[in-house]
Amino acid sequence: MTHQKHAALARPALGEFGRHELGILGAPCGVIKDLAARLLPLLTPALRVAYVDADHAAGDEAADGGAGGADAILQAGAAAELTDKIHFRRLDVRRGMDKFIQPQWLNEQSLVLVNGNHFPARQQIVIIDPRKPLDKKLDRLTDVRLVLLSEGQTELPAVLQAHLGEKAVPVLPLAATAAIAAWTQQWLREQQPPLRGLVLTGGRSQRMQQDKSRLRYHQQEQQEHAAALLAPLCQDVLISCRPDQAPEVPAGLTALPDQFLDLGPMSGLLTAFRHDPNAAWLVVACDLPFLTEATLQHLVQHRHPGRVATAFQSPDNAFPEPLITIWEPRSYPVLLQFLALGYSCPRKVLINSDIELLPAPAPQELRNVNTPTEREAAQQELAGG
């Protein structure tokens, strides 16, 4: 038996700066920044977009003994300075940029545009500009997705054609801002994470005085009924449960025992993301006997993969309903961050995150059933009594 030093964890499919990033290279830095500035008004109504660049002039100034762009506080020795600019916040830190900290800083972004002249990115947009020949940048062209022709350019250079080989890459004029934005939005839609289903059954059911997932409102256990609702909408469905419940999960269903214990619904969410950090999870609690496939279909149809989550607004207040929610992969580090701060409430995560909040098409379906009295009333109502 071979010794394994570290746990074999599934890792998020991140790039250098984010899950969805495009390095733009092949032109002077001013041209790249101008392209990003033209695209942002067309992208940001629906997306959170970051831009990554370097200021080499500041680096040269620092090397010559100057401040290098640092203000008096940083020059005096502060390791970090957080400034509230009222309309935006700026964080200046004295630490290196690496593959561990960069995605953490930019996790809230739907898309990261990167000046590829300075930094690598997992996928690239190449600008054809004679002022920046590509022959010295080929090592950064690992996955070219789009080619842009600057004014006066009509074809791809031979060095790029040879590098791409048989790969078909779309080509657009650099000046065609709307077309480039439309391509970017379509590219993001194609990157949409797969949707997996999760039925939460791991609660102690103390108020009900019996396991709520085993109750029958629809001629089958509630966990089976919820899984059947999710199945047409998801690539598969797992039953989130406590380890002691796993042997009792009905045949034909797949148990996912909690690996984060005693955290309520957060246990199931974090366990699901540990199991697959690159999927989005459509989560449904087991105590929702009035929920229909039509309401879940509405949630999926209005899913916003560029947000942390897509949730219904609770019919009882203005807060999001966390247990009928699509949690995107970006939510995994957010959930862990809240846990590290001492919070295990998924609703608190949603309230304080960038989410898509929808009015429920049938608010009465979001009613959960927690007590024997409520169970009897629900059974009678569902039976038409």
C-alpha positions as CSV (number, residue, x, y, z in Angstrom):
1,M,0.0,0.0,0.0
2,T,1.5,3.3,-1.1
3,H,1.7,6.1,1.5
4,Q,-0.3,9.2,0.6
5,K,1.0,12.3,2.4
6,H,-1.9,14.7,1.5
7,A,-5.7,14.1,1.1
8,A,-6.7,13.6,-2.5
9,L,-9.0,16.6,-2.9
10,A,-10.8,17.6,-6.1
11,R,-9.4,21.0,-7.0
12,P,-11.4,23.9,-8.6
13,A,-10.6,24.4,-12.3
14,L,-9.1,27.8,-11.8
15,G,-6.8,29.8,-14.1
16,E,-4.1,32.2,-13.0
17,F,-6.6,34.9,-11.8
18,G,-10.1,33.3,-12.0
19,R,-12.3,30.5,-13.2
20,H,-13.1,32.4,-16.4
21,E,-10.2,34.5,-17.7
22,L,-9.0,35.8,-21.1
23,G,-5.5,37.0,-21.6
24,I,-5.3,39.7,-24.4
25,L,-2.0,40.0,-26.1
26,G,-0.3,40.9,-29.4
27,A,-0.7,44.7,-29.3
28,P,0.8,47.5,-27.2
29,C,-0.5,47.8,-23.7
30,G,-2.5,50.9,-24.4
31,V,-4.4,49.1,-27.2
32,I,-5.2,46.2,-24.9
33,K,-6.5,48.5,-22.1
34,D,-8.5,50.5,-24.7
35,L,-10.2,47.3,-25.8
36,A,-11.1,46.4,-22.2
37,A,-12.5,49.9,-21.6
38,R,-14.7,49.6,-24.8
39,L,-16.0,46.2,-23.8
40,L,-16.8,46.9,-20.1
41,P,-19.9,49.0,-20.7
42,L,-21.4,46.2,-22.8
43,L,-20.4,43.4,-20.4
44,T,-20.9,44.9,-16.9
45,P,-24.7,45.2,-16.9
46,A,-24.9,41.4,-16.4
47,L,-21.3,40.5,-15.3
48,R,-18.7,41.5,-12.7
49,V,-15.6,42.0,-14.7
50,A,-12.0,42.6,-13.5
51,Y,-9.0,43.9,-15.4
52,V,-5.5,42.8,-14.6
53,D,-2.5,44.9,-15.7
54,A,1.0,45.8,-14.5
55,D,2.6,49.3,-14.1
56,H,6.2,48.8,-15.1
57,A,6.9,52.5,-15.0
58,A,6.2,52.4,-11.2
59,G,8.5,49.4,-10.9
60,D,11.3,51.3,-12.7
61,E,10.8,54.3,-10.5
62,A,11.0,52.1,-7.4
63,A,14.2,50.5,-8.7
64,D,15.7,53.9,-9.1
65,G,14.9,54.8,-5.4
66,G,11.6,56.4,-5.9
67,A,8.2,55.7,-4.2
68,G,7.0,53.5,-7.1
69,G,3.5,54.6,-6.7
70,A,3.3,53.9,-3.0
71,D,1.9,56.6,-0.7
72,A,3.3,57.8,2.6
73,I,1.7,55.0,4.6
74,L,3.1,52.2,2.6
75,Q,6.5,54.0,2.4
76,A,6.4,54.2,6.2
77,G,6.2,50.4,6.4
78,A,2.5,49.4,6.4
79,A,2.0,45.9,5.0
80,A,-1.5,46.8,3.7
81,E,-3.6,49.9,3.3
82,L,-7.4,49.7,2.7
83,T,-8.9,53.0,1.5
84,D,-12.6,53.7,1.3
85,K,-12.9,56.0,-1.8
86,I,-16.7,56.2,-1.1
87,H,-17.5,55.1,-4.7
88,F,-15.0,52.3,-4.7
89,R,-12.5,50.6,-2.3
90,R,-8.8,50.2,-2.9
91,L,-6.5,47.7,-1.3
92,D,-2.7,48.2,-1.6
93,V,-0.7,45.3,-0.2
94,R,3.0,44.5,0.0
95,R,3.0,40.9,-1.0
96,G,3.7,38.9,-4.1
97,M,1.1,37.8,-6.6
98,D,0.9,34.1,-7.1
99,K,-1.5,31.4,-8.2
100,F,-2.8,31.0,-4.7
101,I,-3.7,34.6,-3.7
102,Q,-4.7,35.9,-7.2
103,P,-7.9,33.8,-7.5
104,Q,-8.8,34.5,-3.9
105,W,-8.6,38.3,-4.6
106,L,-10.7,38.0,-7.7
107,N,-13.2,35.2,-6.8
108,E,-16.2,37.5,-6.9
109,Q,-15.6,38.3,-10.6
110,S,-17.6,36.6,-13.4
111,L,-14.8,37.3,-15.8
112,V,-11.2,38.5,-15.6
113,L,-9.6,40.3,-18.6
114,V,-5.8,40.1,-18.4
115,N,-3.1,42.1,-20.1
116,G,-1.4,39.1,-21.6
117,N,1.8,41.1,-22.4
118,H,2.5,41.0,-18.7
119,F,0.7,37.9,-17.3
120,P,-0.3,34.5,-18.5
121,A,-4.0,33.5,-18.6
122,R,-5.6,30.1,-19.2
123,Q,-7.3,31.2,-22.5
124,Q,-6.4,34.0,-24.8
125,I,-7.5,36.6,-27.3
126,V,-4.8,37.5,-29.8
127,I,-4.6,40.9,-31.5
128,I,-2.7,41.0,-34.8
129,D,-0.7,44.2,-34.6
130,P,2.7,44.6,-36.4
131,R,4.1,46.6,-33.5
132,K,4.0,43.5,-31.3
133,P,5.1,40.4,-33.2
134,L,3.9,37.1,-31.8
135,D,6.9,35.0,-32.4
136,K,8.2,35.7,-28.9
137,K,4.9,35.1,-27.2
138,L,4.0,31.7,-28.5
139,D,4.6,30.1,-25.2
140,R,1.6,32.1,-23.8
141,L,-0.7,31.0,-26.6
142,T,-1.9,27.9,-24.8
143,D,-5.6,28.1,-25.8
144,V,-6.4,30.8,-28.3
145,R,-10.1,31.4,-28.5
146,L,-10.4,34.6,-30.6
147,V,-8.2,36.6,-33.0
148,L,-8.7,40.3,-33.6
149,L,-7.3,42.1,-36.7
150,S,-6.2,45.7,-36.1
151,E,-6.7,48.3,-38.8
152,G,-4.8,47.4,-42.0
153,Q,-4.5,43.7,-41.1
154,T,-6.3,41.2,-43.3
155,E,-4.9,37.8,-42.4
156,L,-3.2,35.8,-39.7
157,P,0.6,35.9,-39.6
158,A,2.3,32.6,-40.7
159,V,3.8,32.1,-37.3
160,L,0.3,32.1,-35.7
161,Q,-1.2,29.9,-38.4
162,A,1.5,27.3,-37.8
163,H,1.0,27.5,-34.1
164,L,-2.8,27.0,-34.3
165,G,-2.5,24.2,-36.8
166,E,-5.9,22.7,-37.6
167,K,-7.7,24.6,-34.8
168,A,-10.5,26.8,-36.1
169,V,-10.5,30.1,-34.3
170,P,-13.0,32.9,-35.0
171,V,-11.6,36.2,-36.4
172,L,-13.1,39.7,-35.8
173,P,-12.0,43.2,-36.5
174,L,-10.4,44.9,-33.4
175,A,-12.8,47.9,-33.9
176,A,-15.9,45.7,-33.8
177,T,-16.6,46.3,-30.1
178,A,-20.2,45.0,-30.1
179,A,-19.3,41.8,-31.9
180,I,-16.4,41.2,-29.6
181,A,-18.6,41.7,-26.5
182,A,-21.2,39.3,-28.0
183,W,-18.5,36.7,-28.6
184,T,-17.4,37.1,-25.0
185,Q,-20.9,36.6,-23.7
186,Q,-21.4,33.5,-25.8
187,W,-18.0,32.1,-24.7
188,L,-19.0,32.6,-21.1
189,R,-22.3,30.8,-21.7
190,E,-20.4,27.9,-23.2
191,Q,-18.3,27.7,-20.0
192,Q,-21.4,27.4,-17.8
193,P,-20.7,24.8,-15.1
194,P,-22.8,21.6,-15.2
195,L,-25.8,21.4,-12.8
196,R,-26.0,18.7,-10.2
197,G,-28.8,18.1,-7.8
198,L,-28.6,17.8,-4.0
199,V,-31.4,16.8,-1.7
200,L,-30.7,17.9,1.9
201,T,-31.8,15.2,4.4
202,G,-29.2,15.5,7.1
203,G,-31.2,17.5,9.7
204,R,-32.1,16.0,13.1
205,S,-35.9,16.7,12.5
206,Q,-36.3,17.5,16.2
207,R,-39.5,19.4,15.8
208,M,-41.0,16.7,13.6
209,Q,-39.9,14.0,16.0
210,Q,-39.2,11.7,13.1
211,D,-37.0,11.8,10.0
212,K,-38.6,14.3,7.6
213,S,-36.9,12.8,4.6
214,R,-38.7,9.5,5.3
215,L,-42.2,11.0,5.4
216,R,-44.6,10.2,2.5
217,Y,-46.7,12.9,0.9
218,H,-46.6,11.6,-2.6
219,Q,-46.7,7.7,-2.3
220,Q,-42.9,7.7,-1.8
221,E,-40.4,8.9,0.7
222,Q,-39.9,12.7,0.5
223,Q,-36.2,12.3,-0.3
224,E,-37.2,10.1,-3.3
225,H,-39.9,12.6,-4.4
226,A,-37.4,15.6,-4.2
227,A,-34.8,13.6,-6.2
228,A,-37.4,12.8,-8.8
229,L,-38.2,16.5,-9.2
230,L,-34.5,17.4,-9.6
231,A,-33.6,14.5,-12.0
232,P,-34.9,16.1,-15.3
233,L,-33.0,19.3,-14.5
234,C,-29.6,18.0,-13.4
235,Q,-27.0,15.7,-14.7
236,D,-27.4,13.6,-11.6
237,V,-28.9,13.8,-8.1
238,L,-27.2,13.0,-4.7
239,I,-28.8,12.6,-1.3
240,S,-27.0,14.7,1.3
241,C,-27.2,12.9,4.6
242,R,-25.4,12.3,7.9
243,P,-23.0,9.3,7.8
244,D,-25.4,7.3,10.0
245,Q,-28.3,7.8,7.5
246,A,-26.4,6.6,4.5
247,P,-27.3,2.9,4.8
248,E,-31.0,3.9,4.9
249,V,-31.0,5.9,1.6
250,P,-33.4,4.1,-0.7
251,A,-32.1,1.8,-3.4
252,G,-31.6,3.7,-6.7
253,L,-30.5,6.9,-4.9
254,T,-26.9,7.8,-4.2
255,A,-25.9,9.0,-0.7
256,L,-23.4,11.7,-0.1
257,P,-22.5,11.5,3.6
258,D,-21.5,14.7,5.3
259,Q,-17.8,15.3,5.7
260,F,-18.3,18.7,7.4
261,L,-20.3,17.8,10.5
262,D,-22.8,19.5,12.8
263,L,-23.2,22.6,10.6
264,G,-26.8,22.2,9.5
265,P,-27.4,22.7,5.8
266,M,-23.9,24.1,5.4
267,S,-22.6,20.6,6.1
268,G,-24.3,19.3,2.9
269,L,-23.3,22.3,0.8
270,L,-19.6,22.1,1.7
271,T,-19.5,18.4,1.3
272,A,-21.0,18.7,-2.2
273,F,-18.4,21.2,-3.2
274,R,-15.6,19.1,-1.8
275,H,-17.0,16.2,-3.9
276,D,-17.2,18.3,-7.0
277,P,-16.0,22.0,-6.8
278,N,-16.5,22.5,-10.6
279,A,-20.2,21.9,-10.7
280,A,-23.1,24.1,-9.7
281,W,-25.4,22.5,-7.2
282,L,-29.2,22.8,-7.3
283,V,-30.0,22.3,-3.7
284,V,-33.5,21.4,-2.3
285,A,-34.4,20.6,1.3
286,C,-36.4,17.5,1.9
287,D,-39.2,19.2,3.9
288,L,-40.9,21.0,0.9
289,P,-43.8,18.7,-0.1
290,F,-45.6,21.5,-2.1
291,L,-42.6,22.1,-4.4
292,T,-43.2,21.3,-8.1
293,E,-40.9,20.7,-11.0
294,A,-42.4,23.8,-12.7
295,T,-41.0,26.1,-9.9
296,L,-37.6,24.4,-10.1
297,Q,-37.7,24.7,-13.9
298,H,-38.3,28.4,-13.5
299,L,-35.2,28.7,-11.2
300,V,-33.0,26.9,-13.8
301,Q,-34.3,28.9,-16.7
302,H,-33.4,32.1,-14.8
303,R,-30.1,30.9,-13.5
304,H,-27.3,33.4,-13.6
305,P,-24.0,31.5,-13.7
306,G,-22.1,34.8,-13.4
307,R,-23.4,35.3,-9.8
308,V,-22.5,33.4,-6.7
309,A,-26.0,31.9,-6.6
310,T,-29.5,32.1,-8.0
311,A,-32.2,32.0,-5.3
312,F,-35.9,32.7,-4.7
313,Q,-37.0,35.5,-2.4
314,S,-38.7,34.1,0.6
315,P,-42.5,34.8,0.6
316,D,-42.3,35.7,4.3
317,N,-39.7,38.5,4.0
318,A,-37.2,40.1,1.6
319,F,-34.5,37.5,2.3
320,P,-33.3,34.8,-0.1
321,E,-34.4,31.3,0.4
322,P,-31.1,29.3,0.7
323,L,-32.6,25.7,0.5
324,I,-34.1,26.0,-3.0
325,T,-31.0,27.6,-4.6
326,I,-28.5,27.1,-7.4
327,W,-25.1,27.5,-5.8
328,E,-22.4,28.2,-8.4
329,P,-18.8,27.0,-8.0
330,R,-17.8,30.5,-7.0
331,S,-19.8,30.1,-3.8
332,Y,-17.5,27.4,-2.4
333,P,-14.7,29.7,-1.2
334,V,-17.4,32.2,-0.1
335,L,-19.0,29.5,2.1
336,L,-15.7,28.5,3.5
337,Q,-14.8,32.2,4.2
338,F,-18.1,32.6,6.2
339,L,-17.4,29.4,8.1
340,A,-13.9,30.7,8.9
341,L,-15.5,33.8,10.4
342,G,-17.8,31.7,12.6
343,Y,-21.0,31.7,10.5
344,S,-22.7,28.5,9.3
345,C,-25.9,30.1,7.9
346,P,-26.3,29.8,4.1
347,R,-28.9,32.6,4.1
348,K,-26.4,35.0,5.6
349,V,-24.0,34.0,2.8
350,L,-26.6,34.8,0.2
351,I,-27.6,38.1,1.8
352,N,-24.0,39.3,1.8
353,S,-23.0,38.0,-1.7
354,D,-23.6,38.9,-5.3
355,I,-26.6,36.8,-6.2
356,E,-29.5,36.6,-8.6
357,L,-32.7,37.0,-6.5
358,L,-35.9,35.9,-8.2
359,P,-39.6,36.3,-7.1
360,A,-41.1,32.9,-6.6
361,P,-43.6,32.1,-9.4
362,A,-45.7,30.1,-6.8
363,P,-44.7,31.4,-3.3
364,Q,-46.9,28.8,-1.6
365,E,-44.6,26.0,-2.9
366,L,-41.8,27.3,-0.8
367,R,-43.6,26.4,2.5
368,N,-41.6,23.9,4.5
369,V,-43.2,21.5,7.0
370,N,-41.5,21.1,10.3
371,T,-44.0,19.8,13.0
372,P,-46.5,16.9,13.2
373,T,-49.4,19.4,13.1
374,E,-48.0,21.0,9.9
375,R,-47.4,17.5,8.5
376,E,-51.0,16.5,9.1
377,A,-52.3,19.7,7.5
378,A,-50.0,19.3,4.5
379,Q,-51.1,15.7,3.9
380,Q,-54.7,16.6,4.1
381,E,-54.2,19.6,1.7
382,L,-52.2,17.5,-0.8
383,A,-54.8,14.8,-0.7
384,G,-57.4,17.4,-1.6
385,G,-59.1,17.3,1.7
